[in-house]
Amino acid sequence: MLIIGLVLIGFSLISIYFVFTQKSSPTTIFHQSSISINPRQFIPQDVPDQLNEEKLSELAPIEILSQDTINTALNLAAHLIFMGFVSSVGFKLSSLGIQIIRSLAIPK
């Protein structure tokens, strides 16, 4: 149990290192769309004649956060949380293995 726990901890640390150094990519879990706003909805309905339909049609939606940025951040966070869980399971297994070794090593 001690060896299995240490292997799980080592696997999670190596996986996190490879993901954050971009030698591998995290599992794609999230597929969110980009966050954008439409500037036309902030213009009042009773605008002067200076802003005609031609100028209003030139106002394209403004992208605040791109789809790639959102998905990368969410997938990195999910990978980090999952590897933290794997590491904690490895810690529990290692501590159980140490308790078993201690109970066998201490003579009564």
Secondary structure as UniProt FT lines:
FT   HELIX           2..20
FT   TURN            21..22
FT   STRAND          35..37
FT   HELIX           39..42
FT   TURN            49..50
FT   HELIX           53..57
FT   STRAND          62..65
FT   HELIX           67..105
//
